[in-house]
Amino acid sequence: MFLAILTVAVVFDQGSKAWARTLPVAPPGCSVPDDLIAHRCAGVPQPVIAGYWDWDLGFNRGAAFSTFDPEGRSESAPLHLGGAGCAQLVLVLIAAIALVAIGVSAARTREDQRLRRAAFALIAAGALGNLIDRVRDGAVTDFVLWHFHDHLWPIFNVADAALLIGVAVLLVDGGRERRKIAAAA
């Protein structure tokens, strides 16, 4: 079950990102991903639900919600040392270590902890999907933009959603497990 969920989520994530790379960018002729990563151009929002949800191609060299993203950097070579490349290397290493830890944690679950194993699979899929982008491009492909009036939610992708859902399911499952233990005591 772990491998099936992981595989489906990563395939869906990478497929959606391949599709997102076809979204329009301004100015025409902008190089995707290099010019977008270097902030020399930007994606053009395509409304899905006007005023609330757009498809908007962007690339994030930082961690979640673009933290550690050195905006305005003019070079975009993936994983070179120094500056943003050093941060990329650190993020790649953190993701790789996290994937190993998640795999070990999933392998240690009991047979009756299927929900927990599914949560670990979603978390691993999110980490792996974004790791693939980071190694390939030096940045993560983002394209889902939610907003309400002037408030913009940070742009995200399917991997981010899988990771967030996995963490939420893990928290709910942990709370449920604690209630069972408390009731049995």
N, C-alpha and C positions, 0 to 999 in steps of 0.2 A: 504494500500500500504506500509506503514512504516513497519508494522510487517512482511509482506511477504518478503520484501527486506532484513530486518534484519535476518529473519529465514534462508533464502536461503544462504546469505553470511556467517553466522555463521556455518551452516551445511557444506558448501563447505570448509571453513577454517579448521574446526575440522577434516573433512574427509581427506583433503590434508595433515594435520599434522600427522594423524594416518598412512597414507601411507608413509610419510617422515621418520617415526620412523623405517621403514624397510630398509632404506638405509644403505649401509655398513659403518662400523666404524673401526678404527685401534687403537690398535691391536684387533684381533679377541677375542671375549669373553668380550669385554668392556661392562659394564653395562649401558644400555640406560634407563633413562636419567642420573642417578646418576654420573657415571664416566665422561660423557660429560659435565655436569654442573660444576663439580669440576675441569675440564680441565686436567684430567688424561689421556684422549685419545681424538681423534678428528674424525670427519667425513671424509670419503674418497670421494673427488669430483667425480661425475659421469657426464661426458660431455653430454649436450643436443645439443648445437651448439658449436663445438670445438673452443676454444679460446675466447668465448663470454658468455656462459651461462652453468652453472653446477647446478646439484642437490647436495647439500652438507649439511648434517644434523649437526645442531648446536643448542645450547641452550643459551639464553640470559637472565641473571638475572637482567640486567639493564633496562633502559628505551630505547627509540628509538635510534637506531644505537649504542647499547651497552653502552650508557652513564650510569654511576653509577654502572657498572658491576665490582665487586671486583675480577678481574681475579686472578686465582691461589688459591682461597680459597679451603681448603681441605674438608670441610663438605658441605653437600648439602640439609639439611633438610629444607623443605619449611616453610616459615613464622615463624621461631623462632625469638625471640627477641635478639638484639645485632648484631653488624656487618651487614652482608648482609641481615639477616632476618629482621632487622629494616627497611632497605631500601625497602625490599619486601613489608612489611606491609604498608609503606607510599605509594608505587606505587599502591597497591591494593586499599587503601582508595581513592587515587586520581582518579583511574579508576571508582570506584563505584560512587563517587560524580559526575564525568563527565557524566556517564551514566544517572544519574537522571536529570542533567541539560540538556542533549541532548534530553531526553524524554519530558521534560517540553517544551523546545524550539520547538520540532516537533509538540507537541499538540497545541501550540499557532499559528502555521502557518495557513494562510487563505486557503480556499478551492482551490484558483487559484495558490497557491504556491507549486504545486506538485513536481517540480524539487528540491526545497529547502527541502521538506520533504524526498525525496529520498536521498539527500545528507546527511541529519541527520541520516537516516537509515544506510547508508554505514559507517559513522563515528562511530555510536553506535555499529555496527557489528564488526568493527575493534577493538574497545575498549573491547567489550565483549569477542571476540575470544581470545585475548591475556590475558584477565583477567582469563578466564577459565584455561588456561595453567599455569598462575602464581599461582593460588590457588592450582591446582592439583599437579604441579611439583616444584614450587618455581622458575620457569624460563619459558620463552617463547620459543616454538619450532620454529626455523628458518631453511629454507632449500633452498631458491632461491638465487643463487650467480651469479651476472652479473659481467663481467670484460671485459676490453679492454686493451690489452698488459699488462703492469704492474699495471694499475689502477684497483682496486677492488671496486665495489659498496658495501656498507654494506649489509650483508646477511639479507634477509627478508622473509616474509611469506604472505599468502593471506590476513590475517587480516590487516597487514601493508599496503598492496596495496589498500584494501577497504577504509581504513582510509584516505590515501593520495588522492585517487580519490574523496572521499566524500568532503574533504576540498577544492580540486580544483573546484569541481562543485559548492560548496557553494560560493566560491570567484567569480566565473563567474556569478552565479545567482545574487549575491549582486551587481556586476558591472552593470549587465543588469537592475536591479531594479533602481539603481541610475540614469542610462541614461534615463529611462522612466520618473522618477520624474523630471529630469532636462528638458526634452523635453516638459513636461506638464506645466512647470512654465513659 
